[in-house]
Amino acid sequence: MRILAWVSLAVLIGSYICIPVGDPDLWWHIVVGRWILAHREVPRVDYWNLFAAGNPWNAYSWSNEVVYAWVDRLAGGKGLAVLQLLLAIVLAGAFQFLLGRCARNYFVGALLGAYTAVACFAHFSLRPQTFVWILFLGAITVADSIARHGLTTGRAITLLLLGMLWANTHLTSIFGLVAVLLWVLEVEDSKPMWRRAIVAALCFVCGTMLTPYCGGEWMTLLQKSGHTVRFGSIDEFKPAHILQFSTVFMLLQLVLLVVIGFQERRVPAWSRCALAGGMILAGLTAVKFLPFASIALSALLAERWRSGRELETQWGNITGGLRELQASFCRLGAQTVGALAFFLGCLAFVNISRVVSEPLDRRLVPKAAVDFIEAKGLSHPVLNEFGSGGYLLYRYSKPDGEPRFKVPIDGRTNVNDPRIWKLYDAAFFGRENWNDYVAAVKPETIMWSQESPLVSILLASESWCRVFTSGSATHDYSVFISREEFDRRPGEFVSSDCAVNSR
């Protein structure tokens, strides 16, 4: 019954952090997965970008992309919503289990796991990086076993498999490598265990070479190393600040670690502090890395709990409170625990129903705007902004992943032409040279996010007519066509701004 209670908690937390599908990158991942399923190989050049088609490009997230494309083919948007929900539940359950292993106490692990999963709430979506969070904590857990019990053949193989899964999922294998190296590199008899740490790290690196690109992902990582600066206007590359949900959770973990260190009069190994500090610095530099910082801090808290019990040190009232809470839970009868599990399951059911009934977040997914473009047969190319590029790529690709129309800009930062990106950035923020992006693409249709100042500029322009809009004044998308196209098709569109100009 207690296992049932932990499972119910994982389901509740997973359903809580799961929201309707809306990640902009998911759609181009599906297109790449379609192409891989149809051609039985991974792409080595780009096929979908208007300005980068034919340039070298590696699909480093191909394993997840194949799953996304397969689910989308079988069940569409509802299937993707269910897949995202399953990923959220697995994420919460994995955090509870792995942190329980580190703490050698599954009650503490359940609490830390639930906290960590909620800390990742603002960044959770159906994308390869989310799955990597599990691999990151898994690498720390294996490294912790190696630090305590030595490097065995089984642990070496596990590290190799983790490296292989990571490299075939996302480009952040460097985080796993650093985590293994620094977590194993603890001080034993006043000497850092360099040899053991290096061998463990090499096992992980060898796994990252087992990809269709034979480790070429490392070169791609080097090419993308400056993207947080070059693409600083993208939300996930912006620096973190104190008002953000994830930053507050991370700071609370850091404060708790400081309090525990003061209570115990000792600090973790310098290498593990360096790992946590490095992840915090990465998260503060680019907000997309904040979940890695929370995971590293939770692992440190779990390790502090275990070592505190082994050394018979106390966390003051924190230890007493946690032990009393655990004892109270253990004293509960089977019927009470079953009732608790049922209650948690009912709460989870409410969250699950909400996600399944509205599988797509239409504030982020421009489905209505693209449906209008398709229904009216508007001409291409379509000028789009960064956030909608992935969905346009999805809608304008064939079932085998081949493009019907190419997209001028999409969510792949290592594909977009740097010159075009600068022009797009000026257009999105309504700068003086906004029209240079329009001149470079030469669009017949414009589909643009209403949060951008460019919408107001286009409304004031005599060259473009807004023929569709949805949502509020700051959300969703508008569709514009040229004044010539509007005049050629009289009575077919309604456009208040062009009607005023025509008087």
Buried (B, 14 or more C-beta within 10 A) or exposed (E): BBEBBBBBBBBBBBBBBBBBBBBBBBBBBBBBBBBBBBEEEBBEEBBBBBBBBEEEBBBBBBBBBBBBBBBBBEBEBBBBBBBBBEBBBBBBBBBBBBBBBBBBBBBBBBBBBBBBBBBBBBBBBBBBBBBBBBBBBBBBBBBBBBBEEEBEEEBBEBBBBBBBBBBBBBBBBBBBBBBBBBBBBBEEEEEBBEEBBEBBBBBBBBBBBBBBBEBBBBEBBEEBEEBBEBBEEBEBBBEBEEEBBBBEBBEBBBEBBEEBBEBBEEBBBBBBBBBBBBBBEBBBBBBBBBBBBBBBBBBBBBBBBBBBBEEEBBBEEBBEEBBEEBEEBEEBEEEEBBBBBEEBBEBBEEBBEEBEEBBBBBBBBBBBBBEBBEEBEBBBBBBBBBBBBBBBBBBBBEEEBBBEBBBBBBBBBBBBBEEBBBBBBBBBEBBEEBBBBBEBBEBBBBBBBBBBEBBEBBBEBEEBBBBBBBBEEEEBBBBBBBBEBBEEBEEEBEBEBBEEEEE
